[in-house]
Amino acid sequence: MPIIVNLDVMMAKRKMSLNELSEKVDLTLSNLSILKTGKAKAVRFSTLEAICKVLECQPGDILEFIPE
């Protein structure tokens, strides 16, 4: 898939664990894990907004397009 999810990179930069992000964003660990590993087929804008607020970043810091 040409869309790469760099959630793990942003979490590492902010020194935040998946558990901590899950609590602050109010998402289950399994849903966040699916997103983090790039297995998600879609992401809601409200979820992306919440993640960006907590990690203090832009959507482009988390999602990246790599042409095949």
Secondary structure, DSSP 8 states (H G I E B T S, - for coil): --EEE-HHHHHHHTT--HHHHHHHHT--HHHHHHHHTT--S---HHHHHHHHHHHT--HHHHEEE---
